[in-house]
Amino acid sequence: GENLEYLPLEERKRILEQVLIPTDNVRVASYTLDAVTLFNEAQANADHYNLTGEVLGHKEGAVGKLKTGTYRQGKRDWLKVKTFQ
C-alpha cells in the first residue's frame, strides 16, 4: 500500500471513503463541528455504533482533530475536551 501519513486528515478520509465498504460495525465518521451535535449524533445512532448506556451515560467528552492535520507517529495534536460531572 501507499504511505498516506503526509496527507491531511481530510484527504485521508476521502481516500478511505473510496475504498472502505461500510458495515454495521465499521464506517467512516462524519465531520462534526460542535460537541452538542456530536453527542446528539452518537445518541441517535447508539445502536449503529454499538454504544452502550455506559459510554453515552458518562459523556466523557470529545476529541477534535484538524481537517488539515497530518498523521505523526507517536505525536498527538488533538484537542481533547473532557466532560466533568
Secondary structure as UniProt FT lines:
FT   TURN            5..6
FT   HELIX           9..19
FT   HELIX           35..44
FT   HELIX           46..49
FT   HELIX           53..58
FT   STRAND          61..64
FT   TURN            67..68
FT   TURN            73..74
FT   STRAND          79..82
//
